[in-house]
Amino acid sequence: MQIDWHSSSLTRTTVVDKNYKNTQNVRRFMVEQCGEAFRFDRDFMAWIRNDVPKTLGDVADEWTRRR
C-alpha cells in the first residue's frame, strides 16, 4: 500500500518507502517526535533516502542522535 505523505496518519512504524516526500505532514510528525528545533538539512535528507530500510521512528531517532 502506497503512503500519501501529504495526508496519511504517520506513526513511528510508518515505513519510509521509495516514494517518500519531505512534506508538511512529515515535518509535523518530526516536530512532535523531536521538538520544535527539528529541521531538515541536506545531509539528513540524503540519509533518509539512502535506500536502507527504515521507519519514521528510525528517522526521528537518527535526528535526535545527530543533535
CHARMM internal coordinates of N, CA and C (Angstrom, degrees):
IC EDIT
DIST 1 N 1 CA 1.4573
DIST 1 CA 1 C 1.5300
ANGL 1 N 1 CA 1 C 109.64
DIST 1 C 2 N 1.3029
ANGL 1 CA 1 C 2 N 116.57
DIHE 1 N 1 CA 1 C 2 N 127.85
DIST 2 N 2 CA 1.4599
ANGL 1 C 2 N 2 CA 121.64
DIHE 1 CA 1 C 2 N 2 CA -179.48
DIST 2 CA 2 C 1.5202
ANGL 2 N 2 CA 2 C 110.37
DIHE 1 C 2 N 2 CA 2 C -80.91
DIST 2 C 3 N 1.3108
ANGL 2 CA 2 C 3 N 116.23
DIHE 2 N 2 CA 2 C 3 N 137.26
DIST 3 N 3 CA 1.4634
ANGL 2 C 3 N 3 CA 122.62
DIHE 2 CA 2 C 3 N 3 CA -179.64
DIST 3 CA 3 C 1.5249
ANGL 3 N 3 CA 3 C 109.39
DIHE 2 C 3 N 3 CA 3 C -87.55
DIST 3 C 4 N 1.3216
ANGL 3 CA 3 C 4 N 116.45
DIHE 3 N 3 CA 3 C 4 N 135.93
DIST 4 N 4 CA 1.4623
ANGL 3 C 4 N 4 CA 121.06
DIHE 3 CA 3 C 4 N 4 CA 170.72
DIST 4 CA 4 C 1.5254
ANGL 4 N 4 CA 4 C 106.14
DIHE 3 C 4 N 4 CA 4 C -89.86
DIST 4 C 5 N 1.3287
ANGL 4 CA 4 C 5 N 116.42
DIHE 4 N 4 CA 4 C 5 N 99.47
DIST 5 N 5 CA 1.4649
ANGL 4 C 5 N 5 CA 121.25
DIHE 4 CA 4 C 5 N 5 CA -174.42
DIST 5 CA 5 C 1.5263
ANGL 5 N 5 CA 5 C 111.97
DIHE 4 C 5 N 5 CA 5 C -65.11
DIST 5 C 6 N 1.3269
ANGL 5 CA 5 C 6 N 118.02
DIHE 5 N 5 CA 5 C 6 N -14.77
DIST 6 N 6 CA 1.4638
ANGL 5 C 6 N 6 CA 121.42
DIHE 5 CA 5 C 6 N 6 CA 179.23
DIST 6 CA 6 C 1.5233
ANGL 6 N 6 CA 6 C 112.76
DIHE 5 C 6 N 6 CA 6 C -83.75
DIST 6 C 7 N 1.3452
ANGL 6 CA 6 C 7 N 117.69
DIHE 6 N 6 CA 6 C 7 N -30.07
DIST 7 N 7 CA 1.4674
ANGL 6 C 7 N 7 CA 117.39
DIHE 6 CA 6 C 7 N 7 CA -171.87
DIST 7 CA 7 C 1.5224
ANGL 7 N 7 CA 7 C 115.74
DIHE 6 C 7 N 7 CA 7 C -137.83
DIST 7 C 8 N 1.3247
ANGL 7 CA 7 C 8 N 119.13
DIHE 7 N 7 CA 7 C 8 N -7.36
DIST 8 N 8 CA 1.4699
ANGL 7 C 8 N 8 CA 119.74
DIHE 7 CA 7 C 8 N 8 CA -179.60
DIST 8 CA 8 C 1.5236
ANGL 8 N 8 CA 8 C 110.52
DIHE 7 C 8 N 8 CA 8 C -67.71
DIST 8 C 9 N 1.3285
ANGL 8 CA 8 C 9 N 115.17
DIHE 8 N 8 CA 8 C 9 N 152.65
DIST 9 N 9 CA 1.4545
ANGL 8 C 9 N 9 CA 121.18
DIHE 8 CA 8 C 9 N 9 CA 172.95
DIST 9 CA 9 C 1.5273
ANGL 9 N 9 CA 9 C 107.12
DIHE 8 C 9 N 9 CA 9 C -73.80
DIST 9 C 10 N 1.3258
ANGL 9 CA 9 C 10 N 116.78
DIHE 9 N 9 CA 9 C 10 N 121.20
DIST 10 N 10 CA 1.4546
ANGL 9 C 10 N 10 CA 121.48
DIHE 9 CA 9 C 10 N 10 CA -176.04
DIST 10 CA 10 C 1.5234
ANGL 10 N 10 CA 10 C 110.61
DIHE 9 C 10 N 10 CA 10 C -101.91
DIST 10 C 11 N 1.3230
ANGL 10 CA 10 C 11 N 115.75
DIHE 10 N 10 CA 10 C 11 N 142.20
DIST 11 N 11 CA 1.4656
ANGL 10 C 11 N 11 CA 121.93
DIHE 10 CA 10 C 11 N 11 CA 177.43
DIST 11 CA 11 C 1.5202
ANGL 11 N 11 CA 11 C 108.58
DIHE 10 C 11 N 11 CA 11 C -134.15
DIST 11 C 12 N 1.3156
ANGL 11 CA 11 C 12 N 116.48
DIHE 11 N 11 CA 11 C 12 N 174.12
DIST 12 N 12 CA 1.4661
ANGL 11 C 12 N 12 CA 121.01
DIHE 11 CA 11 C 12 N 12 CA 177.73
DIST 12 CA 12 C 1.5272
ANGL 12 N 12 CA 12 C 111.72
DIHE 11 C 12 N 12 CA 12 C -64.45
DIST 12 C 13 N 1.3312
ANGL 12 CA 12 C 13 N 117.32
DIHE 12 N 12 CA 12 C 13 N -19.84
DIST 13 N 13 CA 1.4623
ANGL 12 C 13 N 13 CA 119.91
DIHE 12 CA 12 C 13 N 13 CA -179.29
DIST 13 CA 13 C 1.5284
ANGL 13 N 13 CA 13 C 113.19
DIHE 12 C 13 N 13 CA 13 C -95.32
DIST 13 C 14 N 1.3322
ANGL 13 CA 13 C 14 N 117.27
DIHE 13 N 13 CA 13 C 14 N 0.59
DIST 14 N 14 CA 1.4598
ANGL 13 C 14 N 14 CA 120.54
DIHE 13 CA 13 C 14 N 14 CA 177.24
DIST 14 CA 14 C 1.5273
ANGL 14 N 14 CA 14 C 108.95
DIHE 13 C 14 N 14 CA 14 C -63.68
DIST 14 C 15 N 1.3269
ANGL 14 CA 14 C 15 N 116.25
DIHE 14 N 14 CA 14 C 15 N 126.80
DIST 15 N 15 CA 1.4654
ANGL 14 C 15 N 15 CA 121.61
DIHE 14 CA 14 C 15 N 15 CA -178.06
DIST 15 CA 15 C 1.5233
ANGL 15 N 15 CA 15 C 110.14
DIHE 14 C 15 N 15 CA 15 C -81.29
DIST 15 C 16 N 1.3316
ANGL 15 CA 15 C 16 N 115.02
DIHE 15 N 15 CA 15 C 16 N 131.52
DIST 16 N 16 CA 1.4652
ANGL 15 C 16 N 16 CA 120.99
DIHE 15 CA 15 C 16 N 16 CA 174.84
DIST 16 CA 16 C 1.5247
ANGL 16 N 16 CA 16 C 106.63
DIHE 15 C 16 N 16 CA 16 C -79.39
DIST 16 C 17 N 1.3266
ANGL 16 CA 16 C 17 N 116.01
DIHE 16 N 16 CA 16 C 17 N 111.59
DIST 17 N 17 CA 1.4642
ANGL 16 C 17 N 17 CA 120.51
DIHE 16 CA 16 C 17 N 17 CA -176.37
DIST 17 CA 17 C 1.5208
ANGL 17 N 17 CA 17 C 111.13
DIHE 16 C 17 N 17 CA 17 C -104.91
DIST 17 C 18 N 1.3173
ANGL 17 CA 17 C 18 N 116.62
DIHE 17 N 17 CA 17 C 18 N -178.07
DIST 18 N 18 CA 1.4741
ANGL 17 C 18 N 18 CA 121.02
DIHE 17 CA 17 C 18 N 18 CA -177.45
DIST 18 CA 18 C 1.5238
ANGL 18 N 18 CA 18 C 112.51
DIHE 17 C 18 N 18 CA 18 C -65.57
DIST 18 C 19 N 1.3353
ANGL 18 CA 18 C 19 N 117.87
DIHE 18 N 18 CA 18 C 19 N -15.81
DIST 19 N 19 CA 1.4637
ANGL 18 C 19 N 19 CA 121.86
DIHE 18 CA 18 C 19 N 19 CA 179.68
DIST 19 CA 19 C 1.5256
ANGL 19 N 19 CA 19 C 112.76
DIHE 18 C 19 N 19 CA 19 C -96.65
DIST 19 C 20 N 1.3335
ANGL 19 CA 19 C 20 N 117.03
DIHE 19 N 19 CA 19 C 20 N 10.33
DIST 20 N 20 CA 1.4604
ANGL 19 C 20 N 20 CA 121.87
DIHE 19 CA 19 C 20 N 20 CA -178.24
DIST 20 CA 20 C 1.5252
ANGL 20 N 20 CA 20 C 111.42
DIHE 19 C 20 N 20 CA 20 C -53.40
DIST 20 C 21 N 1.3324
ANGL 20 CA 20 C 21 N 114.88
DIHE 20 N 20 CA 20 C 21 N 139.56
DIST 21 N 21 CA 1.4702
ANGL 20 C 21 N 21 CA 122.17
DIHE 20 CA 20 C 21 N 21 CA 176.62
DIST 21 CA 21 C 1.5263
ANGL 21 N 21 CA 21 C 108.97
DIHE 20 C 21 N 21 CA 21 C -132.90
DIST 21 C 22 N 1.3269
ANGL 21 CA 21 C 22 N 116.72
DIHE 21 N 21 CA 21 C 22 N 141.78
DIST 22 N 22 CA 1.4638
ANGL 21 C 22 N 22 CA 121.71
DIHE 21 CA 21 C 22 N 22 CA 173.95
DIST 22 CA 22 C 1.5283
ANGL 22 N 22 CA 22 C 107.95
DIHE 21 C 22 N 22 CA 22 C -81.87
DIST 22 C 23 N 1.3176
ANGL 22 CA 22 C 23 N 116.75
DIHE 22 N 22 CA 22 C 23 N 85.23
DIST 23 N 23 CA 1.4626
ANGL 22 C 23 N 23 CA 121.38
DIHE 22 CA 22 C 23 N 23 CA -176.48
DIST 23 CA 23 C 1.5268
ANGL 23 N 23 CA 23 C 110.70
DIHE 22 C 23 N 23 CA 23 C -101.25
DIST 23 C 24 N 1.3178
ANGL 23 CA 23 C 24 N 116.04
DIHE 23 N 23 CA 23 C 24 N 171.21
DIST 24 N 24 CA 1.4705
ANGL 23 C 24 N 24 CA 120.41
DIHE 23 CA 23 C 24 N 24 CA 174.35
DIST 24 CA 24 C 1.5301
ANGL 24 N 24 CA 24 C 110.18
DIHE 23 C 24 N 24 CA 24 C -62.07
DIST 24 C 25 N 1.3185
ANGL 24 CA 24 C 25 N 117.17
DIHE 24 N 24 CA 24 C 25 N -33.07
DIST 25 N 25 CA 1.4574
ANGL 24 C 25 N 25 CA 120.94
DIHE 24 CA 24 C 25 N 25 CA 177.38
DIST 25 CA 25 C 1.5328
ANGL 25 N 25 CA 25 C 110.34
DIHE 24 C 25 N 25 CA 25 C -62.07
DIST 25 C 26 N 1.3292
ANGL 25 CA 25 C 26 N 117.03
DIHE 25 N 25 CA 25 C 26 N -45.06
DIST 26 N 26 CA 1.4682
ANGL 25 C 26 N 26 CA 121.11
DIHE 25 CA 25 C 26 N 26 CA 177.59
DIST 26 CA 26 C 1.5302
ANGL 26 N 26 CA 26 C 109.67
DIHE 25 C 26 N 26 CA 26 C -65.40
DIST 26 C 27 N 1.3152
ANGL 26 CA 26 C 27 N 116.65
DIHE 26 N 26 CA 26 C 27 N -42.02
DIST 27 N 27 CA 1.4635
ANGL 26 C 27 N 27 CA 119.42
DIHE 26 CA 26 C 27 N 27 CA 179.21
DIST 27 CA 27 C 1.5291
ANGL 27 N 27 CA 27 C 111.35
DIHE 26 C 27 N 27 CA 27 C -60.56
DIST 27 C 28 N 1.3232
ANGL 27 CA 27 C 28 N 117.85
DIHE 27 N 27 CA 27 C 28 N -42.51
DIST 28 N 28 CA 1.4728
ANGL 27 C 28 N 28 CA 120.99
DIHE 27 CA 27 C 28 N 28 CA 177.18
DIST 28 CA 28 C 1.5302
ANGL 28 N 28 CA 28 C 110.44
DIHE 27 C 28 N 28 CA 28 C -59.45
DIST 28 C 29 N 1.3321
ANGL 28 CA 28 C 29 N 116.16
DIHE 28 N 28 CA 28 C 29 N -44.95
DIST 29 N 29 CA 1.4593
ANGL 28 C 29 N 29 CA 120.21
DIHE 28 CA 28 C 29 N 29 CA 178.63
DIST 29 CA 29 C 1.5345
ANGL 29 N 29 CA 29 C 110.33
DIHE 28 C 29 N 29 CA 29 C -60.03
DIST 29 C 30 N 1.3268
ANGL 29 CA 29 C 30 N 116.61
DIHE 29 N 29 CA 29 C 30 N -45.84
DIST 30 N 30 CA 1.4594
ANGL 29 C 30 N 30 CA 120.23
DIHE 29 CA 29 C 30 N 30 CA -177.86
DIST 30 CA 30 C 1.5281
ANGL 30 N 30 CA 30 C 112.08
DIHE 29 C 30 N 30 CA 30 C -66.37
DIST 30 C 31 N 1.3218
ANGL 30 CA 30 C 31 N 117.93
DIHE 30 N 30 CA 30 C 31 N -37.16
DIST 31 N 31 CA 1.4654
ANGL 30 C 31 N 31 CA 120.65
DIHE 30 CA 30 C 31 N 31 CA 175.99
DIST 31 CA 31 C 1.5263
ANGL 31 N 31 CA 31 C 109.62
DIHE 30 C 31 N 31 CA 31 C -63.65
DIST 31 C 32 N 1.3261
ANGL 31 CA 31 C 32 N 117.98
DIHE 31 N 31 CA 31 C 32 N -40.57
DIST 32 N 32 CA 1.4729
ANGL 31 C 32 N 32 CA 121.31
DIHE 31 CA 31 C 32 N 32 CA 176.44
DIST 32 CA 32 C 1.5237
ANGL 32 N 32 CA 32 C 110.93
DIHE 31 C 32 N 32 CA 32 C -60.83
DIST 32 C 33 N 1.3133
ANGL 32 CA 32 C 33 N 116.81
DIHE 32 N 32 CA 32 C 33 N -39.99
DIST 33 N 33 CA 1.4633
ANGL 32 C 33 N 33 CA 121.70
DIHE 32 CA 32 C 33 N 33 CA -176.79
DIST 33 CA 33 C 1.5328
ANGL 33 N 33 CA 33 C 113.14
DIHE 32 C 33 N 33 CA 33 C -80.33
DIST 33 C 34 N 1.3313
ANGL 33 CA 33 C 34 N 116.82
DIHE 33 N 33 CA 33 C 34 N -36.83
DIST 34 N 34 CA 1.4688
ANGL 33 C 34 N 34 CA 121.40
DIHE 33 CA 33 C 34 N 34 CA -169.24
DIST 34 CA 34 C 1.5241
ANGL 34 N 34 CA 34 C 114.04
DIHE 33 C 34 N 34 CA 34 C -113.04
DIST 34 C 35 N 1.3161
ANGL 34 CA 34 C 35 N 117.56
DIHE 34 N 34 CA 34 C 35 N -12.95
DIST 35 N 35 CA 1.4575
ANGL 34 C 35 N 35 CA 120.48
DIHE 34 CA 34 C 35 N 35 CA -179.30
DIST 35 CA 35 C 1.5214
ANGL 35 N 35 CA 35 C 112.45
DIHE 34 C 35 N 35 CA 35 C 100.20
DIST 35 C 36 N 1.3112
ANGL 35 CA 35 C 36 N 114.76
DIHE 35 N 35 CA 35 C 36 N 170.45
DIST 36 N 36 CA 1.4680
ANGL 35 C 36 N 36 CA 122.27
DIHE 35 CA 35 C 36 N 36 CA -175.27
DIST 36 CA 36 C 1.5245
ANGL 36 N 36 CA 36 C 113.54
DIHE 35 C 36 N 36 CA 36 C -63.29
DIST 36 C 37 N 1.3149
ANGL 36 CA 36 C 37 N 118.38
DIHE 36 N 36 CA 36 C 37 N -18.35
DIST 37 N 37 CA 1.4680
ANGL 36 C 37 N 37 CA 121.20
DIHE 36 CA 36 C 37 N 37 CA -179.80
DIST 37 CA 37 C 1.5286
ANGL 37 N 37 CA 37 C 112.05
DIHE 36 C 37 N 37 CA 37 C -76.78
DIST 37 C 38 N 1.3294
ANGL 37 CA 37 C 38 N 117.89
DIHE 37 N 37 CA 37 C 38 N -7.00
DIST 38 N 38 CA 1.4680
ANGL 37 C 38 N 38 CA 119.87
DIHE 37 CA 37 C 38 N 38 CA -176.35
DIST 38 CA 38 C 1.5201
ANGL 38 N 38 CA 38 C 110.74
DIHE 37 C 38 N 38 CA 38 C -59.38
DIST 38 C 39 N 1.3551
ANGL 38 CA 38 C 39 N 114.85
DIHE 38 N 38 CA 38 C 39 N 136.19
DIST 39 N 39 CA 1.4648
ANGL 38 C 39 N 39 CA 122.62
DIHE 38 CA 38 C 39 N 39 CA 174.06
DIST 39 CA 39 C 1.5213
ANGL 39 N 39 CA 39 C 108.53
DIHE 38 C 39 N 39 CA 39 C -146.00
DIST 39 C 40 N 1.3286
ANGL 39 CA 39 C 40 N 117.21
DIHE 39 N 39 CA 39 C 40 N 143.58
DIST 40 N 40 CA 1.4547
ANGL 39 C 40 N 40 CA 121.33
DIHE 39 CA 39 C 40 N 40 CA 169.26
DIST 40 CA 40 C 1.5296
ANGL 40 N 40 CA 40 C 107.18
DIHE 39 C 40 N 40 CA 40 C -81.12
DIST 40 C 41 N 1.3145
ANGL 40 CA 40 C 41 N 117.78
DIHE 40 N 40 CA 40 C 41 N 140.12
DIST 41 N 41 CA 1.4611
ANGL 40 C 41 N 41 CA 121.62
DIHE 40 CA 40 C 41 N 41 CA 168.85
DIST 41 CA 41 C 1.5275
ANGL 41 N 41 CA 41 C 107.43
DIHE 40 C 41 N 41 CA 41 C -134.23
DIST 41 C 42 N 1.3150
ANGL 41 CA 41 C 42 N 116.20
DIHE 41 N 41 CA 41 C 42 N 168.93
DIST 42 N 42 CA 1.4712
ANGL 41 C 42 N 42 CA 120.08
DIHE 41 CA 41 C 42 N 42 CA -173.74
DIST 42 CA 42 C 1.5154
ANGL 42 N 42 CA 42 C 113.36
DIHE 41 C 42 N 42 CA 42 C -58.90
DIST 42 C 43 N 1.3299
ANGL 42 CA 42 C 43 N 117.33
DIHE 42 N 42 CA 42 C 43 N -46.02
DIST 43 N 43 CA 1.4658
ANGL 42 C 43 N 43 CA 120.34
DIHE 42 CA 42 C 43 N 43 CA -178.87
DIST 43 CA 43 C 1.5273
ANGL 43 N 43 CA 43 C 111.32
DIHE 42 C 43 N 43 CA 43 C -62.60
DIST 43 C 44 N 1.3189
ANGL 43 CA 43 C 44 N 116.22
DIHE 43 N 43 CA 43 C 44 N -42.01
DIST 44 N 44 CA 1.4533
ANGL 43 C 44 N 44 CA 120.38
DIHE 43 CA 43 C 44 N 44 CA -179.16
DIST 44 CA 44 C 1.5313
ANGL 44 N 44 CA 44 C 110.47
DIHE 43 C 44 N 44 CA 44 C -67.83
DIST 44 C 45 N 1.3212
ANGL 44 CA 44 C 45 N 117.45
DIHE 44 N 44 CA 44 C 45 N -41.97
DIST 45 N 45 CA 1.4652
ANGL 44 C 45 N 45 CA 120.17
DIHE 44 CA 44 C 45 N 45 CA 178.46
DIST 45 CA 45 C 1.5250
ANGL 45 N 45 CA 45 C 110.54
DIHE 44 C 45 N 45 CA 45 C -63.96
DIST 45 C 46 N 1.3332
ANGL 45 CA 45 C 46 N 117.49
DIHE 45 N 45 CA 45 C 46 N -37.42
DIST 46 N 46 CA 1.4675
ANGL 45 C 46 N 46 CA 120.48
DIHE 45 CA 45 C 46 N 46 CA 176.57
DIST 46 CA 46 C 1.5189
ANGL 46 N 46 CA 46 C 110.25
DIHE 45 C 46 N 46 CA 46 C -64.07
DIST 46 C 47 N 1.3236
ANGL 46 CA 46 C 47 N 117.25
DIHE 46 N 46 CA 46 C 47 N -40.56
DIST 47 N 47 CA 1.4695
ANGL 46 C 47 N 47 CA 120.70
DIHE 46 CA 46 C 47 N 47 CA 177.83
DIST 47 CA 47 C 1.5312
ANGL 47 N 47 CA 47 C 110.47
DIHE 46 C 47 N 47 CA 47 C -62.06
DIST 47 C 48 N 1.3219
ANGL 47 CA 47 C 48 N 117.57
DIHE 47 N 47 CA 47 C 48 N -42.27
DIST 48 N 48 CA 1.4700
ANGL 47 C 48 N 48 CA 121.08
DIHE 47 CA 47 C 48 N 48 CA 179.90
DIST 48 CA 48 C 1.5259
ANGL 48 N 48 CA 48 C 110.03
DIHE 47 C 48 N 48 CA 48 C -59.21
DIST 48 C 49 N 1.3159
ANGL 48 CA 48 C 49 N 117.42
DIHE 48 N 48 CA 48 C 49 N -39.44
DIST 49 N 49 CA 1.4700
ANGL 48 C 49 N 49 CA 122.67
DIHE 48 CA 48 C 49 N 49 CA -174.67
DIST 49 CA 49 C 1.5316
ANGL 49 N 49 CA 49 C 113.64
DIHE 48 C 49 N 49 CA 49 C -97.31
DIST 49 C 50 N 1.3262
ANGL 49 CA 49 C 50 N 118.91
DIHE 49 N 49 CA 49 C 50 N 23.06
DIST 50 N 50 CA 1.4659
ANGL 49 C 50 N 50 CA 121.16
DIHE 49 CA 49 C 50 N 50 CA -173.63
DIST 50 CA 50 C 1.5259
ANGL 50 N 50 CA 50 C 114.97
DIHE 49 C 50 N 50 CA 50 C -82.95
DIST 50 C 51 N 1.3160
ANGL 50 CA 50 C 51 N 118.77
DIHE 50 N 50 CA 50 C 51 N 12.45
DIST 51 N 51 CA 1.4658
ANGL 50 C 51 N 51 CA 124.12
DIHE 50 CA 50 C 51 N 51 CA 176.92
DIST 51 CA 51 C 1.5198
ANGL 51 N 51 CA 51 C 114.38
DIHE 50 C 51 N 51 CA 51 C 69.38
DIST 51 C 52 N 1.3309
ANGL 51 CA 51 C 52 N 118.13
DIHE 51 N 51 CA 51 C 52 N 10.08
DIST 52 N 52 CA 1.4616
ANGL 51 C 52 N 52 CA 121.83
DIHE 51 CA 51 C 52 N 52 CA 171.97
DIST 52 CA 52 C 1.5243
ANGL 52 N 52 CA 52 C 106.51
DIHE 51 C 52 N 52 CA 52 C -92.06
DIST 52 C 53 N 1.3514
ANGL 52 CA 52 C 53 N 118.27
DIHE 52 N 52 CA 52 C 53 N 127.42
DIST 53 N 53 CA 1.4715
ANGL 52 C 53 N 53 CA 120.09
DIHE 52 CA 52 C 53 N 53 CA -178.20
DIST 53 CA 53 C 1.5294
ANGL 53 N 53 CA 53 C 111.64
DIHE 52 C 53 N 53 CA 53 C -56.79
DIST 53 C 54 N 1.3332
ANGL 53 CA 53 C 54 N 115.31
DIHE 53 N 53 CA 53 C 54 N 135.66
DIST 54 N 54 CA 1.4609
ANGL 53 C 54 N 54 CA 120.28
DIHE 53 CA 53 C 54 N 54 CA 178.68
DIST 54 CA 54 C 1.5221
ANGL 54 N 54 CA 54 C 110.36
DIHE 53 C 54 N 54 CA 54 C -158.61
DIST 54 C 55 N 1.3147
ANGL 54 CA 54 C 55 N 115.68
DIHE 54 N 54 CA 54 C 55 N 164.30
DIST 55 N 55 CA 1.4609
ANGL 54 C 55 N 55 CA 122.63
DIHE 54 CA 54 C 55 N 55 CA 175.43
DIST 55 CA 55 C 1.5244
ANGL 55 N 55 CA 55 C 108.48
DIHE 54 C 55 N 55 CA 55 C -111.47
DIST 55 C 56 N 1.3218
ANGL 55 CA 55 C 56 N 116.10
DIHE 55 N 55 CA 55 C 56 N 170.77
DIST 56 N 56 CA 1.4593
ANGL 55 C 56 N 56 CA 118.69
DIHE 55 CA 55 C 56 N 56 CA 175.71
DIST 56 CA 56 C 1.5248
ANGL 56 N 56 CA 56 C 111.30
DIHE 55 C 56 N 56 CA 56 C -65.17
DIST 56 C 57 N 1.3167
ANGL 56 CA 56 C 57 N 117.62
DIHE 56 N 56 CA 56 C 57 N -26.75
DIST 57 N 57 CA 1.4673
ANGL 56 C 57 N 57 CA 120.71
DIHE 56 CA 56 C 57 N 57 CA 173.45
DIST 57 CA 57 C 1.5136
ANGL 57 N 57 CA 57 C 110.85
DIHE 56 C 57 N 57 CA 57 C -63.23
DIST 57 C 58 N 1.3345
ANGL 57 CA 57 C 58 N 116.84
DIHE 57 N 57 CA 57 C 58 N -42.76
DIST 58 N 58 CA 1.4666
ANGL 57 C 58 N 58 CA 121.04
DIHE 57 CA 57 C 58 N 58 CA 176.07
DIST 58 CA 58 C 1.5292
ANGL 58 N 58 CA 58 C 110.66
DIHE 57 C 58 N 58 CA 58 C -61.35
DIST 58 C 59 N 1.3312
ANGL 58 CA 58 C 59 N 115.69
DIHE 58 N 58 CA 58 C 59 N -40.65
DIST 59 N 59 CA 1.4665
ANGL 58 C 59 N 59 CA 120.99
DIHE 58 CA 58 C 59 N 59 CA 179.86
DIST 59 CA 59 C 1.5281
ANGL 59 N 59 CA 59 C 110.10
DIHE 58 C 59 N 59 CA 59 C -63.06
DIST 59 C 60 N 1.3181
ANGL 59 CA 59 C 60 N 117.40
DIHE 59 N 59 CA 59 C 60 N -46.99
DIST 60 N 60 CA 1.4706
ANGL 59 C 60 N 60 CA 121.22
DIHE 59 CA 59 C 60 N 60 CA 178.90
DIST 60 CA 60 C 1.5238
ANGL 60 N 60 CA 60 C 110.68
DIHE 59 C 60 N 60 CA 60 C -62.07
DIST 60 C 61 N 1.3236
ANGL 60 CA 60 C 61 N 117.39
DIHE 60 N 60 CA 60 C 61 N -43.24
DIST 61 N 61 CA 1.4641
ANGL 60 C 61 N 61 CA 120.95
DIHE 60 CA 60 C 61 N 61 CA 179.75
DIST 61 CA 61 C 1.5198
ANGL 61 N 61 CA 61 C 111.64
DIHE 60 C 61 N 61 CA 61 C -63.51
DIST 61 C 62 N 1.3370
ANGL 61 CA 61 C 62 N 117.05
DIHE 61 N 61 CA 61 C 62 N -39.58
DIST 62 N 62 CA 1.4676
ANGL 61 C 62 N 62 CA 120.78
DIHE 61 CA 61 C 62 N 62 CA 179.39
DIST 62 CA 62 C 1.5148
ANGL 62 N 62 CA 62 C 110.45
DIHE 61 C 62 N 62 CA 62 C -66.42
DIST 62 C 63 N 1.3246
ANGL 62 CA 62 C 63 N 118.30
DIHE 62 N 62 CA 62 C 63 N -41.42
DIST 63 N 63 CA 1.4588
ANGL 62 C 63 N 63 CA 119.81
DIHE 62 CA 62 C 63 N 63 CA 178.77
DIST 63 CA 63 C 1.5191
ANGL 63 N 63 CA 63 C 109.93
DIHE 62 C 63 N 63 CA 63 C -62.08
DIST 63 C 64 N 1.3341
ANGL 63 CA 63 C 64 N 116.71
DIHE 63 N 63 CA 63 C 64 N -43.43
DIST 64 N 64 CA 1.4701
ANGL 63 C 64 N 64 CA 120.99
DIHE 63 CA 63 C 64 N 64 CA 178.31
DIST 64 CA 64 C 1.5194
ANGL 64 N 64 CA 64 C 110.72
DIHE 63 C 64 N 64 CA 64 C -62.46
DIST 64 C 65 N 1.3232
ANGL 64 CA 64 C 65 N 117.36
DIHE 64 N 64 CA 64 C 65 N -41.85
DIST 65 N 65 CA 1.4640
ANGL 64 C 65 N 65 CA 121.57
DIHE 64 CA 64 C 65 N 65 CA 179.56
DIST 65 CA 65 C 1.5323
ANGL 65 N 65 CA 65 C 110.82
DIHE 64 C 65 N 65 CA 65 C -61.64
DIST 65 C 66 N 1.3176
ANGL 65 CA 65 C 66 N 116.87
DIHE 65 N 65 CA 65 C 66 N -38.33
DIST 66 N 66 CA 1.4631
ANGL 65 C 66 N 66 CA 121.15
DIHE 65 CA 65 C 66 N 66 CA -178.95
DIST 66 CA 66 C 1.5179
ANGL 66 N 66 CA 66 C 113.05
DIHE 65 C 66 N 66 CA 66 C -71.31
DIST 66 C 67 N 1.2959
ANGL 66 CA 66 C 67 N 116.92
DIHE 66 N 66 CA 66 C 67 N -20.48
DIST 67 N 67 CA 1.4684
ANGL 66 C 67 N 67 CA 120.60
DIHE 66 CA 66 C 67 N 67 CA -179.36
DIST 67 CA 67 C 1.4892
ANGL 67 N 67 CA 67 C 108.93
DIHE 66 C 67 N 67 CA 67 C -93.65
END
COOR INIT
IC SEED 1 N 1 CA 1 C
IC BUILD
